[in-house]
Amino acid sequence: MARVCDLTGKRAMVGNSVSFSNKKSKRRFNPNLQVKKFFIPEMGEWISLKVSTSALRTINKIGISAAIEKAIKKGKI
């Protein structure tokens, strides 16, 4: 199961974990992904998507149909 947002394409980033003594070791910054079910009124179906919380805010603002259209235009889907 890949840690990638279905709508925005957000992935894990790599950075350094810095200790008090300023030693650096690699770590991962994973996106905050949630599995949610959405009802698409045009198709009359429920779909399950793994989306980031920022994508959830976008869906709440513009709607699921518009969010999917936007992702298709950007080439994320």
N, C-alpha and C positions, 0 to 999 in steps of 0.2 A: 504494500500500500504506500504509494508515493506521497510525500508531504508537499503537495502542490495544490493551490487554490484552482478550482475549476473555472472561475470567472475572470480573475485578475492574473492568474499565472504566477502568483507569488511563490517563491521557493525558499529553502533554507539558505542563510548567508553564513559565511565563515569569518571569524574574527579571533581576537586574542582575549584570553582570560588573564588579567593582570593581578598578581598577588601584591601583598603589602611590600614585599622586598623588590617589587618591580620585575619579577620573573614573568615571562610570557609563555603561555601554552595555548594551543589551538582549541577552539570551541565552536559550536554551531548555534546560530540564532534561528530557531524554528518559528515559522509563522503560526499565529493562533487560529487553527483550523477547527471548524465545527461541521458535523454532518447534519444537514437539515433537509426536510422534505418541503417542497413548494408545489402549490397547485397552479397549473397553467390553464387559465380559463379558455384560451383560444383552442387548445387541444382537448380540454376536459380531462386532463390526466395529472397525476402526482408524479413529480420527479425528485430524486434524491441527489443532492449536490454536496460536495465537500468544499465549503467556502470559508474565506477568512472573515474575521469580524468586521474588517473595514468594508468588505464586499456586502456583508449583511446590512451595514448602514446605508450603502448605496441602494440595495434592493428595497429597503424601507422607504427611501426617499423617492426613487423613480419607478419602482415596481419591478417585478421579476421579468416580465416580457421585455421591457425596455433595457434592463441590465443584460439580458441574453443577447439582444440585438446589438448592443454596444460592444459586447465581447466578441461577437462574430465579425463586426466591422474591423476591430483591432487585430483580428486573427488569433485570438486566444482559444477559440473553440473551433 
